[in-house]
Amino acid sequence: MGISVGIDLGTTYSAVATFDKATGTVKILKNDIGEDCTPSVVCIEDGEVTIGQAAKDLQAAGNVNTAAFYKSMMGEPNFSCYIDGQSFSAENLSAAFLRGLKQAVEEANGVTIDSAVITVPAYFNEAQRQATLRAGEAAGMRVLKLINEPTSAIIAYGLTGQGEKNVMVYDLGGGTFDVTIAHIRGANVDVLATNGNHQLGGKDWDAVIVEEVASRFYDQFGVNVRDYEDVMNELAVKCEKTKKVLTNVPVTQISVQCEGFYGKYDISREFFEERTQTQLAETTLLIQKCFDEISRQSGKSFGWTSLDEVVLVGGSTRMPQISKMITEAFGRPPIIIGNKVDTIVASGAAMQASICNEGSITLSAASGFVRNTNTAPGAPAPTLTICGDAIKDVTSHSLGMLAFLEEKSLDLINSIIIPKNSAIGEAQGRWYKSHADKICVHVLQGESDNPYDCTFLYSFTITGLKAGQENRVQVFFLYNPSGMVEVSAQDEMGRDLPVKKEQGAGLALSAGRSLDQIIAEVRREKEEAMRRPPLDVTFVVDTSGSMEGRPLDEAKKSIQEFLAQLDQTDAKISILKFSDSCDWKCYQTEISKRPFIQKAIQSLEVDGGTTATPLGDFAKKQGFHKIDGKILVVLTDGEWEHQGFEIMSAQSLKKKGVIIYAVGIGDADFDFLSKIASNGGAKKIDLSSLADTFRAIASSIATQS
């Protein structure tokens, strides 16, 4: 039987853990060389995949078929890494790494992994989360959930089972930075705010050393090592080691060799900390952003003095300047979790994986994560039970939809429906009206009102509506437990409506329409709607002798069905009967005046032959008025005597923009109907299908209008 694990999929190092229900403890699953953490490096040569320390050693040796730091490019459609003669996306590389990590852990621990909770930076957007989910699935695991890394750390660290406190998690990994502030009440976690930068991490501190060494080498020998991929790969590994050494010593040396030249340079901690002040300041700005957001939401000032604890997570927080900055701002040192700093995120994910399967977990004192300090001497060792609904995370990005600023405006905005820092898993909705048979919803992720400052995710199409009548639809937006977007809809009776995600839309999918294309299309449709005159429909009804009895009764019924299907408040309706002569029973009557139109329908009676010319009469009635967009629905059951004249009248009307539907029953001449109708508008049907045909025409007209 397979096990569920928590995977901290890190930029530089990854870790895997599982929760042992029997002992109430978390176990870190070591890799194939007995280490808790595995370098997130992939080497692909001749189709063979090598991961971890072996791949990192190859990178240090200058192997150009290695890839590292790809996590920060997850979900980026334009990123590719060319190794082993082909291009790999960050998602492909993550899948290859996870597949290798899974195999190594399984073999080293004698287990089979079938499902996992995978951690992601709190500030990952939809595209990045989707890419991570797909990478996990491609590696052969059922992904139970994606969980934010700081939240995972809080689960493993911050729960005491008693009291209340505000905890900030400062999470600086190899390639990403997150800061999360949570209010903890016993075994309950309420995340208050989260911010981050998925392009900021320890690698940016490494890059300062890389740049300094490359510059010194060029100044000494006139050789630019940046032009040599193998040398740069080797130098990147050396600079990471130099950063780590500077944690414990004030000065160290680093060497580089290229084009037969050899350079050796001193790097001091003082120089390193001075040159990385910009990176450090970026993290403090994101902390202040959290403070400001909590202050706005609560209506109370929130800052450093509002915090009870600051916890450092991520290997890069070992740099002395991090603790120094926190101590100066907070007034006391942060909490450093010793040797758990690299595995605490995986531990929290393992707990979450067990919660996903069991609904709750009970931690024992032996786990090292039960922080109850009030146990009396001699009392039983404390335990702590954590339920799934005790962890309440928040959204890291606002979620909205493309909407017009005002009813008569062409200015488009991001209409935010779920604000940033809202509770995850709580749907929020809005009501919309439509006369069409579908509604298109274009989803944006971001805080700005300006759509171009946001990320276009998807277009959703809501169907199941009745064309031509007013539909009231409530559209719901939701961030699911993995922080990914879901859209649903209900009609005013509370019934679920079909919602389809358009494949190929947004950054999370490939080959989609751009935001520019979406905006241009939406504006064009709005402009056309604003220019479009009210719908103008004329029924041309044959009342010759052959329509006596059931045919005319069905005709009246079908017109009524048509109007019920259309139901547009600004439509104008006319009824022209013809036999030996033409007679207007009503003319351009507003559809809202239904009793008058109903009376006109019921007044239709059989009274002669088919010698009249209704199309010519219709054209004469219009005179020189604009007739573009008018619609004729002709119903007849016999042959017309003046077909040639009527065909010419129809052609003239169609050139002026009139749309003609011609429906024949009984002995109607289909060839004639085809000549007077607009393209595809001629139908010869059985009388029993008349009402359905009229409803279909109404639906088509409503959709087009």
N, C-alpha and C positions, 0 to 999 in steps of 0.2 A: 504494500500500500504506500502511495506517495505521500510526501509531507508538504506543508505550506511553509514558505519562508518569507522573510523580509529582506529586500535587496536595496542597499544604498548604492545606487548607480552613480558613482562620483566622476568628476572630471579627471582627476588624477589617480584616485584610488577608489576601489569598490569593496564592499563587505557584504557577507551573507550571514543571516542569523535565523534561528527558529525558536519557537517557544515550546517548552516542555510542560505540558499540562499537568503531568503527574507530580513534578517537583515544584511547579510554580516559578521556574527560572528560565532565563534566556540563555541559549547556547550559541556562541559564535562558531560558525562552521568554517574550519580552516581549509585553505586551498591545497593544491597538490604538493606544495613545498612546506606545508605546515605553518603558513602565515595567516594572520587574521584578515589582512588587507591585500588586495590584488591590484597592481598597477593597471589602470584602464587604458592599456596600450594594445594595439592590434598590429600584427605583422602578417601580410599575405604574400606568399611567394609560390609561384607555380600552382596556384589554387589551394595551397596548404595554409591553414590559419593557425597562427601562434598568438597566444595572448599572455598578459601578465608580466611577470618578472623576466621571463625568457624573451618576450617581445621588447621589453624596455632595455634589456642588455643589447639586443640587436640595434635598437635606436641609438644607444650610447656609442655603439661601434660605427655609427654613421649609415646604417642601412636605410635606403631611401624608400623601401617598401613598408615602412612603419607609419602608423597614424596614432596621434594622441590629441588631447584637447578638442575632440570632435563634439563632445556633449554640448558645448556652448553654441554649436551650429545646428542643433536639432530643429527640425521644422523649417529650416531656411531652404527654399526651393532652388536658389541659385548657387548653393554650396556643393562642391564636389571635391573629392580627394582622389587624385590619380595615382594609384599604386598597382603593381602587378599587371600593368598593361590595360587597366580599365578604371572607370570612374566609380566611386562609391559615395553615396550620400551619408550624412551623419547617422541617419536611421539604419542604413545597411551596416555601417561599422559597429553601431551599438548592438544590433542583432547578432553580428558575428562574435562580438566580445561576450555578450550574455550567453550565447550558446556554448562558447568555450568555458566560461566561468561555471555554468551549470554542470557541465561534464566533469570539470576538475573537482568541484565540491562533492558531487555525487560519488565519484571514485574514491576520494580521500576519506569520506565519512560513511561509506556504505549505505547511502540513502538514495531514494528516487524523489526528485523534486517535480511536483506536478502543478503547483500554483504558487503565486507570489504576490506580495504587495511591493511595489517599486516606488522608491522615493524620487521626487523631483524638486527643483528649486521652487520656492513659494511663488516666485514671480514668473514662472513659465506660463506662456499663453496657450491658447487652444491648439495652435499648430504644433508647438513643442510637446504638449501633453499627448496629442494624438500620435505623434511620431514615436514617443516613448512607449505608448501602449502597443503600437504595432511591432516595435522592436522586440518587446517581451514576448508577444505572441509568436513572432517569427522564430524566436529562440526555443520554442516548444513548451511554453508555460502558459497556463491560464492566469491572466492578470486579474486578481481579485479587486484591486483598487490601486490608484495612484495617490500618494500622500505627500503633502508638503514636508520638506526636510526639517524645518524648524519645529513644526507641529509634532513630527515623529520624535524629535529630540525631547520636546516637552513631555510627551507621554512617558518616555523612558527615564526622564530626570525629575520632572517638577511635581509629580503627584505625591502628596504626603498623607492623604487620608484625613487631614484635619486642617482647620484654619483657612484663611484667605490671604492671597498675596498677588502682586503683579510681577510677572517675570518677563524679562526680555532675553531672547535668544539671538545672539550675534553669531551668525553662521558664515564663516569665510572659508570656502573650499578652494580647490585648485583652479576652478574656472568660473565659479559663480559666487555671488554674495546675496544673502537674505537677512533681513532683520524682522523678527516677529515679536509682538508684545501680546501676552495673554494674561487673563485673570483666572487664577486657579482657586477653586473652592473644594477642598477635600480631594475627591477623586474626579472632579469635573473641571474641564478646561474650556474656557470661552476665549477664543482668539479675538483680540480687539482690533488689531491692524497689522498689515504686513506690507513690506516694500522690498525692493531688491533690484539687482542688475545682473542679468545672466551672462553679461560679457565682462564682468569684473571678478577677478579671483587671484589666487596665488601666482598664476602664470604671468599676471601683469606686473607683479613684483619681480619675478624671474626676468621678465623682459628688460627691466632697468639694468640688470647686471649684464645681460646679453648685449645690449646696446653699448654699454660702457666698455666691455672687453673688445667688441668689434671695432669701436672707434680707436681704442688704444693700439690695437694691432695694426690698423690702417695707418695711424700716425707713425708707427715705428717701422713698418715694412712696405707701406704703399699697396697692400693687398686687402681687398674687400671680401671678408669671409662670408658676407651675406649672399655672395654669388655662388656659393658652394653648398648645395643642399645637404650633403653628407656631413660636412663640417658643422653646419648649423644644427643638425640633429644631435650631434655629439655635444656641441656647446650648450644646447638647451638642457640636456640632462646634467651637465656639470654645473650650470648656473643654479638649477634647482637644489643640488647638493650644497652649493655655496650658501644659498639662503638658509638652509637648515643648519649649517655649521655656525653661521653668524648668530643663531639663537643662543649659543653657549659660549662663543668666544668673540672678542672685540675686533679681531682682524684675521683674515684667512687669505690663501692664495688660490688662483685659478690659472690654468694653462690652456693654450690653444695652439694647434699646429696646422699650417696650411701652406701649400706651394713650397714646401721645404723649409719654411721659416717656423721658428718656435718662440712663442711669447709667454711670459709668466708675470702675473700682475697681482698686486695686493688689493683686496677689497675690504674696507672697514665697515663695521656696523654703523658708525656715525655717518659715513657717506651714504650708505644704503638707506638709512631712515630719512635722511634729508632729501634724497632724490625720489622717495616714494610718498612724500607728504600729500601729493595730489590724489593718489589712490586712496590713502587713508581718509582724506577729507571727503571723498565721495561717499564713503560709508557713513560718516557722521551726518552728512546732508540727508541721507535716506532714513537715519534714525530720527532726525528732527521732523521729517515728513510724517513719520508715524505719530510722533507727539502731536503735531498740528491736526492730523486727521482725527485722532481720538478726542482732542479738545473740541473740535467742531461737532462731532457726533454726540458727545456727552454734555456739551455746554459748560464744561468745567476745564480749567487749565490743567494740562497734563505735561509732565516733563521728567527730568532725571530724578527729582525728589519724589515722584509718584511711584517709582520702582522700588521693589523690595529686594530683587536679585537680578543680576546680569550673568548669563551663562554663556561661555564660549564653546562653540561647536565648530568642527572642521579643522583639518590639519594646519591650515595657514594661520590659525589664531595662536599658534605657538610662537610667532614672531613677537619679541618683547614689546615692540611699539604698540601692539594691539592692547595688551594689558595696561600699559602706561596711559594710553589715551582714555580707556574706560575708567581707570582709577581717578584720573584728573577730573573727568566730567561727572562721574557718579559719586565721588567722595570716598569710595572704598573699593578694594580690588574686586574684579569679577570672579565668578566661580569657575575654576578650571577642573575639568573632570578627569584629570590624571590620564591613565592609559586608556580610558574609554572615549577620549575625544574623537578617535577615528571610527569607533564602532557604535556609538550611542544612537546614531540615526538608524543604522541597520537593526539595532535592538528594538527601538520603537516601532519600526516597520514589522518586525517579527511579532510583536504583541498585537499590532493591528491585524495581521494576517490571521492570527488565532481568534481575535474578536469577530472578524468577518465570517469565520466558520462556526464559531460557538456562541456568538452573541455577547460573551463576556469572558474575562480571564481573572484569575486570582493569583497575585504575586506573593511569593513567600519572602521571608527576611533574607533567605539565602540568595535571592536574585540580585541583591545589592541595589535594587531600585526602590525599596520601601523606605521612605525617609520620615518615619514617625519617631519623634524625639521624646515623646511623653510617656513611653512605656515604663511602668514602675519596675523596680528590681524584683526579679523572680517571676514576673508575669510572663505568659506565653509569648513567644516570638510573634511580632506583628505580621499581619497579612493585609493585602489591599486588593479589593475587587474593582475592576474597571469594566464598565458597560459600554456598549457601542455608542449609545446616545449621549454619553458623558463628554464626548469630544466634539466640540462645535467649532469648526474652522470657518474662515471667511474667504470671500472672493478677493483675488489680488488685482482684478481688472473689472472695470464697469462693462456692462453688456447692454447694448442698445440696438436700434434698428434705424435704417435710412428712412427719413420722413421729411415732409415739406414743412417749412417754418410756419406758414399760414395757408389757409385754404386756397387763396387766389395767388399764392407766391410760387415761384420756381426755385427759390432758395432751399437747399436741402441741408439737414442737420443730422447729427447722431442723436436720436431721441433715446436717452438713457432710461432703461427699464429696471435694471438691477445695478445699483450703485456699487462702487468699490467698497470693500470691507462689509458687504452684506453677508448674512449667514448662508453657507453653502447648503444646498438641499432644499431650500425654500423657494417655491415657484412664485413668480410675480407676473401679473397679467394686465392687459389693457383691452378695452372694447374697441372694435372697429366696425364700420358699416361698408357694405359692398353690394352692388347690383350685378356683379359678374358671377360666374360659376366657380371662380377661384381667386385666391389672394396670394400675392407673392410677398414674402418677407425677406428683406436683405439684412443680415445680422452683422453688427460691427462690435469690435472689442476695443475699448479705450475710454479715457476719461474726458476727452475733448468733445465739444459740440461740433467741431469741424470734422466731417467724415474723412478728410484726407490726413488727419492726424491720428486716425484709428486704423486698426487692422480689419480688413473685410474678411469675414469667415466663410459664411455660406449664404445661399439663397434657399429658402424653404417655400414650397408651394402647398397651400391649404386648399383642398378640394371638398366635394360633397355639398356645395352650395347650389342654390337654385338661381339660375341666370334670369335676369330681368326683374327680380323682386328684391326688396331690401333685406339683406342678410345681416344680422348682428352676430359678430363673432368675437369671442374672447381669446386672445393669443397669449399663451403663457411662455415665459422664458425661465430656464432653470440651469443652475450649475449643479451637476450631479455630484455624488460623494468624491469622485476623482477630479473634480474641478473642471469638467468638460461640459460643453453646451448641449442642451436639449431644448427643443421647441415643440409645443403641443397646442391644440386649439379645441374649443367647444362652441357649439351653437348656444342660443339663448335658452334652450331647454336643458342645457347641461350635457348634451350628447357629444362624445368625442368625434372630431372630424379627422379625416385622413390628412397626414402631413408627410410630405416627401422632401428629403434633403436632395438638392440638385447636386449630382456628382460633378466634380470638376470646378466647383466654385470655391474661391478663397485660398489663402496660403496653405491651409491644412490639406488641400487636395491638389492634384496636378492638373495642368492645362485648363485652368478655369478662366472665366471672364475677369477682367481687371475691374477695379473700382471705377475707373474712368468710363469704361464701357457700360457698367451698371447705371451710373449717374446719368450718362447721356441718354440711355434707353428710357429711364424713368422720367426724365425731363421731357423727352420727345412725346411720350404718351400723355403727360400732363398738358403739354401745349396743344396737342391734338384735341384733347377733351375740352379745353378752354375755348378752342375755336369752333368746336362742333355744335351745330344748331340742334334744337330739341328734336327728338325722334319723331318722324312724320310718316305714319302708315296709312295707306288707303287699301281697303278691301274692295275688289272688283268682283261682284258676285253674279253669276248667271242665274236668271230667274225665268228662263224659258220653260215651256211645258214639260220637258223631260225631267225637270227638277222637282216635279210634284211629289208630295209625300215624304218618304224617308230621306231622299237626297237633300232636300232643303232643310229638313229638321236636323240632319247631321251637319249641314253647313253652318246653321245658327249655333249649334252646340260647339263646333270646332272654332268658330270665331271667339266664343266665350272662353274656351280653353286657351286660345292664343293670348287673349288679354290677361288672363290669370297668370300665365307664365311670364308675360312681359312685365307688367306691374311697374313701369317706370313713371315717376311722378310728373315728369315734364313732357311726356309723349303726347302727340296729337293724333287723333283717330278720325278717319273719314270712311264712309261706306257708300259705294257707288253700285247700284243694281242696274243690270241691263237685260233687255230682251228685244222687243221691237223698238224700244227707245231707252234712254239713260235717265236715271233719277237719283239724285244725291239724297240719301236718307239722313246723313249728317256730314258736316264738313269741318275738318280741323278742330274737332272738339277735344278739349283737354281730357286726358284719361281719368283724371280725378272726378269728372262728371259722369260717373258710371251709370246712374239711373237714366240719363238722357241717351247714352250710347246703347244701353240695354233695350230701351224703347225702340231705337232705330233698328237694332238687330231683329227684334220680334215683329217689326212691321214689314219685313221681307216677305213677299208673296209672289207666286207664279202668275205670269200675265202675258204670255205670247211666245214669239220665236226669237231668233238670234240675228236680226238684221241691223242692230245698233252697232256703233263703233266706239266702245268705251275708252280705248286707249287714246283715240283721237279726241274724244270728249274731255278726257283728263288733261291732255296737253293744252287744249283750248282754255280750260278752266284756269290753268296756271298763268297763261298770258306771258308777260315778259318778266315775271317774278323769278327770283333765283330758285331753282328746283334741285340743285345738287344735294344728294343724300336722302331724298325722298324714297319711300319704299312702296311698291305695289305688290299686293298678294292677290293674284287672279285665280278664281275657281270657276271651272266650267265642266259640262258633261256632254258637250256636242260640238259639231263643226260650225265655225263662224262663216257667214256669207261673204264678208268683205275682208278676207284674209290678207290680201296683198296690201291694202291700205293700212290695216292694223299692224302688219309687219314693219312697214315704213314708219308708222307712228312710234312703234316700240324702239326701233333703231335710233330714231331722233331723240327719244327720251333717254335712252341709255347713254348716248353721247353727251347728254347734259348732266349725267351723273345719277340718274334714277336707277334704282335696283329693282328688278322685276322677278318675282317668284310666280311660276305658272303651274297650277295643280289641276290635273285632269282626272275625271272619273267617268264611268260609263263609256260612251262612244267618243270621248274627246280624242282629237288628232294630236298624237305626241309630237309628230314632226313639226306641226304648227306651233305647239307649245314651246319647243326647243328654240324656234326662231324668234319668238317674242321675249323669252326669258333671258335673264343674265346668265353668264356661264355657270352651269351646274344647278340652275334654279328651276328646271323643268322636271315635273314628276307626273307619272301616270300610275294611279294607285287604285286599290279596291276601296269601296266606300267604307268598309269597316276600319280602314287605316287612316281615315281622314283626320280624326282628332289628334292622333299621334303625330301625323305629319305636320299639322299646324303648330303643335307644341314644339316640335323640333325646329321649325322655322323661327318661332319666337325666341327659342333659346339661342339660336345662331345669331339672330339680330341683336339680342341683349348682350351677348358676349362681344360682338364686334363693336357695339356702341359704347 
